[in-house]
Each structure stands twice: as C-alpha cells, then as structure tokens.
Amino acid sequence: MTNRTDFIRGTEALQDMLVTVATGGSAPARDYQVLRSELVSNPAIQPFLPRFIKTCDDIDTFWEFIRFEFRYHNDRREYIEKEFARVREKLEHSSTESSDEEFAEVLEEFDMEKVQQARHRALERRKESPEEAITAARVMLESVCRHILHDVGEEHTEKLDLPGLYELTAMQLSLHPSGHTEPTLRQLLAGGQGVADSLDSICRRFVDGETDEPIQPTPHHAELAVNLAGAIATFLVRTWQVRNESAE
C-alpha cells in the first residue's frame, strides 16, 4: 500500500473478510496476515485501528475473540462495521501520506534536528486538527523508541504499546529508575515513564475513543501532548547519541 486510497481499500477488504468470518464463513489465513501487517506497520494508520486488529495476530485468534464477545451474527457485523467506519473516517480526513513521509524521514536520518522538525510539524497541526497533532506526538515518541531498540538489538513486538516501548528503551539506555539508587534521580527518570503512560492514555481517550463519553481534544491538549512527547524524544535521542559516541 502506497497511498491513502490503497489504505482505504485495504481496510475495506479487511472489514469484509472479518465480517465473513464472524458470521460463519471462512477466509484465507494468509490474506488476513498480509492485510493486517500492512495496516499495523503504518505509523499514521496504526493508532486508529480497532484494538482487535492490533491484538489478533491471525484469523483464528480473531474468531476466538468475536465469538465470545458477541453471540449473534448481526451484533458481530454491526460491531465490526462501526469500528471500521471510524478508521475510514480518519483516513479520509487525515494527512496520512505526509505523516508517513515525515516519520520515515525521522527514522532514515535519525538525529536531534529531525526529531525537532517532527515536533514542530506536529505543533503546527494543533489548531486545525488537535487529534492529528496528538496522534503525531505519540507516533513520534513510538518511532524514536522503536529505532533505538532496533539499533541496540532489542527484540520487541509490533503490538507493544508506548508505555511498554518506553520502558524497554529506558532499560537499554540505563534510564530506568530501578537502575539507580539516588532518590531525586529515580524520581526524575520515573517522570519519563509517566509522560509515556500519560500520552498513551490521552490518545486512547481523545483519539481512540476508549471512553464512555466522547471527548473532543482542544488545541491546548494537543500542544501539551506534543511538547511532552518532544521533550522525552529529545532526551532519548541525546542519551542514545552520547552512548554511541562513548562506544567509539
């Protein structure tokens, strides 16, 4: 998949496949894995995907989930269609392609300047589209963590959320509070994990809609999310750079 139209078609194909399976039909396991992988691996799409797509690695796991979650075929169909409608709406109204290019650039030329540029671009979106800015903030920090983990050879799954990614990264960079004894330093380093946890929670409530009452993010919510993510991302990158310089 290379553009927004392809991603929309991909989500539609995946929705049709899952409705078929949920209502008593069957679908090729390989087709599910290919479609799912293409969507989950895209940092601009992944935050908007239904949670069951992120957690169900194969079609059998999805079937086990849906058959216990809903008893009747109509309920299953309505649930899947509702979840995918939200994904398509995000795709149709978001700058997916530009986000892909931005974060590909950050990872390709991984340095402080590129991370700061990604932060500034996210800030520019906060007034026009707070949801996109908040998503960009989370993706930026996730991308930084994944890049560092890949660089140090630490294996991790694509399903790992931001708090988990940050904790792994902090451990690899000797930034985890458990590795220090001085109380003030431990408290400071714990703040980094707190930011990752809070940002993930903000995204789940404001962007992913995981709340009983819909909450509309405002520009100042987006500004907070971007600034927090930017500060922590900068800290991680600088620590990673110092570590690499010391090893030379």
Beta strands, then each sheet from edge to edge (+ up, - down):
end
